[in-house]
């Protein structure tokens, strides 16, 4: 009888340990974000927060029941870490160079809308409301931020020579002080800066969309999760869009005070 009890205790202990090991050994997906790109992502290491990491946390943890670590690093480092497989994924534009080392979701994770910001009730506002076209920007003093890849491609394509500011707030202040006429940036960024700096009486972001950047989920080809996980992610995001949970989540994350 004593031998039976010992055997039973051993089996129960082994079973409990196997369960614990299975839970603690669950694979955790690591997703990297830019540490300095508010409000989309900001913060180093595991403290990163913002629209994109919050979106990914909720989509993976709540809708896929997937343990996830979101990590913030300088953007160049994030790309290198995904390329060499040190972290699993990132969320960005699926350019040709990135698709050399990463698998892309078919579903768009997030779309950034680019709009103009100008002085409120000014001749420039009237001109761009009447003629919301890139050609209208050529005759204006256009301010862009240093290192904006989308902006550099846009101005080169349309023959626009920009004034360069260090940050978005630098360009907004130039418009407010009459040293520039227009800023063309992600509308969520400009709206939050205008609200935070109490500039709403002076500046307005116009409704016309001049361009978009569509971000997808990009999984390193060296990640152990593989194409099957990307397919599951696509199915989950599609279902979220169909049942309305995605639009509610985006509205909550994008929420800014009205101009």
N, C-alpha and C positions, 0 to 999 in steps of 0.2 A: 504493500500500500504506500509506504514511504517513497519507494522508487517511482511509483506512478505519479505521486504528487510532484516529485522533483522534475520528472520528465515534462509534466504539464506546465509547471512554472517556467521551465526553460523554453518551451515552445511558445508560451504566451509572451515572454520577454523578447524572444527573437522576433515574433510577429510585430510587437509594438515598436521595436527598433527599426524594423524594415519599413513600417509606415512612416516613422519620423524621418528616416533617411530619405524616403521618397519625397516628402514635403520639402525638407530642407534642401534637397538636391535638385529641386525644380529649376529648369532653365529660365534665366532672366534675360529678357531682351534689353540690350543697351542702345539707346538712341541719343545721338549727339546734336547739340544746338549751338548757335552763335551766342557767345557770352555777352555781347555788346550790341544788341539790335532791338532796343525797346521800341514799341511794346510787344514785338513778335517773340523775342527771347532775350533774357538778360539775367546774368548771375553766373558765377563760376561753379564748377564741379556739380555736386548734387543740389545746390541751392538755386539752380536755374529755374526761372518761371517766365510766364508770358503766354501769348495767344497760342503759339505752336506747341510748346511742351505741355500746356494744359489740355490742348485738344488731343494730343497723342496719349497722354495719361488716361483721359476719360475713354477714348475709343478702345484702347488696348485693355485697360484694367476692368472697366465696367462692361463693355460690350463683347470683349473676347476672352475675359477672365485670364488674361496673360500678365504675369509679373513683369514690370518694366522699370528700368532705371533711366531717367533722363539726366543728361550730363551737359554742362556748359563749358566750352573751351573757345579760344580764338578760332575764327572761322576756318583759316587755313589748316589749323591742326585738326579740326573736326573732319575735314575732307581727307586728310592724310590717314587718320585713324580708321575711317570707313574703307578707304582704298586698301589698307594693309590688313583689315579684318580685326583690328583691336577693339572696335566697337561695331555693333551690328548694322546700324542704319542712321540715316538722317533724312530730313524733310526739306526739299529744295526743288529748284527747276531741273528737270531731267535733261541736261545738256548732253551733247554727243560724247565729250570726254568723260563725264560721270557715268554714262551708260557703258563705258568700257569696263568698269569695275563694279557696277551695281545693277541690280534688277529693280525695275520701276513698277509701281502699282499702275493699273489702268485708270483707276479713279483719281480724280483731283482731290487732294487733301485740303488745300486752301488756295484761294485766289486773291491776289493783291491787286487792287484797283488804283490806277494812277490818275490823279486829278490836279487841276490848277488851283493855286491859292493866290489871291490878289487883294489889293486894298479895297475895302468895302465902299460902295457907292462912288467908285472912281470911273473915269473914262475907260480905263483898262478893263474893269469889270463889264461895262456895257459892250466893249468891243469883243470880248471873248464869249459873252452870252449870245451876241448877234452872229459871231463867226467862230464857233468852237472848232478850229482846224489848226494843225501844226503850222501852216503857212502864216497864221496870225501871230505866232510866237516870234517869227524872224525879226519883226520890227520892234520887239520889246526887249527890255533888259531882263534876261532870263537867268535866274540863279539856280545852280545845281551844287550838290554836295561832293566833296572830294572823295574819289574812289567809287562813285556810283556807276557800276558797270552798265546797268540798264540805261541810265541817263547818257552815258558816253556814246552808246550805240544809237540812241534816239537822236541826239543832237548831230551826230555825224551823218545819219541817214537823211535828216531834213535840213542840213546846212545851217545849223544854229550855233552861234558862238556864245557859250555860257560865261557868266560870272561864277567863280568858284567860292563856296563857303565851306568851312570845316564841318559844320553840322547843320541839320535841318533848322534848328532854332536860329542859327546865324543867318540863313537865307530869309527866314520869316522876319527877322529884325531889320534886314536890309529893305524889305518891301515896306514895312511899317515906317521906316525913316525916309522913304522915298529914294533910296539908293539902288533899288531894283524894282521891276514891275511885276514879276510873276515867279512863282515856285511851282515846279511840277514834281510831285512826290506821291508816295502811298498815302491815300486819304486818311487812313486810320492814324498814321504817324502825325500828319499835320493837324488833324482835328484834336488829338490829345495834347500836342504842344501848345496850340492856340488856347485851349481851355486851361492848361496848367499855368500859362504865362499871362492869363487875363487879357488876351488880345482880341477877343470876340467882337468888341466894338469897332475894331480897326480892320480886321482881316476876315475874309470869307473864302471857303473852299467851294468851287463851282461844281455843278452836278455832272458835267460831261466827262466820260471816261476816255482818257487819251491813250491808255494802254493797260495791259494786264500782265501779271506774272502768275502762271499756274504751277503750284507746288505739288509734287507727288511724294509718296513714301518710297525711299530708295534703300534697298537692302544690299549690303556688301555681298559680292559673289563668294567671298571667303567665309561668310557667316554660316553657322551650322543649321540655321533655320530654313534656308533655301526657298525655292520657288513655291513650294506648297504653302508656306506661311504667307507669301505675298498674295497668293490666290485667296486664302482665307481673309486676309485684310481687305482685299477688294470686295469680297462678298459682304463683309461686315459693314464697310463704308456705304456700299450701295443700299443695303437694308436700312441703315440709319437715314439716308437721304429719302428713301421711300416712306418711312414711317414718321418723318418730321423731326426726329431727335437731332439730326445733324444741323438743320436750320436753326433750331432752338439753341443748340450749343454755340454755333457761330454768332448768333445774335447776342448771346450773353458775353462771349469773349470779346466781341468787337464793340461793345456798348461804350459810347462816348457822349459827353454833353453836346447837344445840338449847337451849331454855329448861330 
